[in-house]
Amino acid sequence: MHLLIPFSRAAQAAPELLGSKALMLARLHQAGVNVPDGYCLPVSAYHAFLAGTGLAAFIDMELQRKDFVQMRWEEVWDVSLRIRNHFV
């Protein structure tokens, strides 16, 4: 698995491999639009990170505590804060 794909090689990739924002930046770069050289992080690398660190299981647990539709905004805020803190 390649962890970083340069814009020059990413422009032809499928959106589900890179994500639409990264893909659009790569295509703009390839078309000559003034976009700094850069790299794309494939979705597979992100998922490998989540699985390898245990974050995927933690996120699943947090999101299954209560039905999202029934949450007040404060509860959504708290869940997102706990998830964000685990990333940090």
C-alpha positions in Angstrom: 0.0 0.0 0.0 1.4 3.4 -0.9 0.8 5.9 1.8 1.2 9.0 -0.3 0.3 9.5 -4.0 1.7 12.6 -5.7 -0.9 14.8 -7.5 0.8 13.9 -10.8 -0.3 10.3 -10.4 -3.5 10.8 -8.5 -5.5 12.7 -11.2 -6.7 9.4 -12.9 -7.6 7.6 -9.7 -11.1 6.7 -8.7 -12.8 9.0 -6.2 -13.4 6.1 -3.8 -9.6 5.5 -3.6 -8.7 9.0 -2.7 -11.7 11.1 -1.8 -13.3 13.7 -3.9 -11.4 16.7 -2.5 -7.9 15.2 -3.0 -8.9 14.0 -6.5 -10.2 17.5 -7.5 -7.0 19.1 -6.3 -4.9 16.6 -8.3 -7.0 17.2 -11.4 -6.7 21.0 -11.0 -2.9 20.6 -10.6 -2.7 18.5 -13.7 -4.8 21.0 -15.7 -2.2 23.7 -14.9 -4.3 25.6 -12.3 -2.0 27.3 -9.7 -2.2 24.5 -7.1 1.0 23.8 -5.0 2.6 20.4 -5.5 1.1 17.9 -3.1 0.2 14.4 -2.2 -3.0 12.5 -1.6 -3.5 10.1 1.3 -5.5 7.1 0.1 -8.6 6.1 1.9 -7.0 2.7 2.5 -4.2 4.3 4.5 -6.7 6.1 6.7 -8.7 2.9 7.3 -5.4 1.1 8.1 -4.6 3.8 10.6 -8.1 3.5 12.3 -7.8 -0.3 12.5 -4.1 -0.3 13.7 -4.7 2.2 16.5 -8.0 0.8 17.7 -9.8 4.1 16.7 -12.3 2.3 14.5 -13.6 0.2 17.4 -13.6 3.3 19.7 -15.6 5.3 17.1 -18.1 2.4 16.6 -18.6 2.2 20.3 -19.2 6.0 20.7 -21.6 6.1 17.8 -23.6 3.1 19.1 -24.2 4.6 22.6 -27.5 6.2 21.5 -29.5 6.6 18.3 -28.1 9.6 16.5 -31.5 10.9 15.7 -32.5 11.0 19.4 -29.4 12.9 20.5 -29.5 16.5 21.6 -26.9 18.8 20.1 -24.9 18.8 23.3 -24.7 15.0 23.1 -23.5 15.1 19.5 -20.9 17.7 20.6 -19.7 15.5 23.4 -19.4 12.4 21.2 -17.5 14.3 18.5 -15.2 15.8 21.2 -14.3 12.4 22.6 -13.6 11.0 19.1 -11.5 14.0 18.2 -9.5 13.8 21.4 -8.7 10.1 20.6 -7.3 11.2 17.2 -5.0 13.7 19.0 
